């Protein structure tokens, strides 16, 4: 069986959907993020801040400390597309 490991939310690319597995700091509960809830990553930078959208559509801005302390299980990670523009051919 293939187990998916928990990752920090700021390690996921933008557009990813994940389930919250652990909160390492309590102030995330005050923002409405609970264990087991679904979130979508709107923007993230490695080891930096992140913007996530909760299940009810509210965007939440997380500083780098909060984003590093929010562990999630990835459910859907978008494929990166590389477009090559060729002019004149």
N, C-alpha and C positions, 0 to 999 in steps of 0.2 A: 504494500500500500504506500502511496506517495503522500507524505505529510508535508504541508506547507508551513514553513516557520514564520513566527511573528517577526515583523519588522517595524521600525520606527516610521511614523507617518511621513516624515520629511525625506525618507529614502524612496518613496514611491513617485512615479512620474505623474504629471498632471493628467487628469481624466480617469485615474484609477478608482475603483470601487473597493471598499474594504469593510470588514467587520471589526469593531473595537474589541480587543481581547483583554488588555490590561491598561489601567491608568496608574502611572507611577507617582502622580501628584494629585491631591484632592481637589485643587481648584478647577480642574477640567469638569468635574461633576457640577460645579456652580455654573458653568457655561452650557450645561445641558448634554454633555457627552457622557454616555453611560456604557458600561461593559455590555457587549452584545448588540449595540446599535450599529446601523449601517451609516457610512459616510462616503462622500465622494471628494477626491482631492481636486480642487480647482487650480491650485498653484503650489509648488513646493520647490525648495532648493536643498541640495544635500547639506545636512547639518545646519540648516538655517530655518527661517520662518516658513510657515505654510498657511494656506487658506483652504478650509474644508467646508463642505456643505453637509448639514445634518439631514436626517430622513425627512424632516418637515420643510426643507428648503432654505433654512437659515444659514447664511455664510458666517463662519467663525474664523477670525484671524488669530493664529497661534504664533507666539514668538518662538525663537529657536529652542528655548528651554522647555516650553510646553510641548512643542512638536517632537522633541527628542524623547519626551517622557510619555508619549502616547503610542502604545504598541498595538498594531492591527494585524489581522490576517487578510492578505490580499485575496479578493474574489475575482476581480477583472482588471487586467492591466492592458491598456491600449497598445496596439502595434505601432511602432514608429515607421513612418513612411519617408522614404527619401525620394524626392522629386528631382528630376534632372530636366532642366529647361534647355531645349535646343532650338536655337534660332536659325532660320535660313536653310533648314533641311527637311 
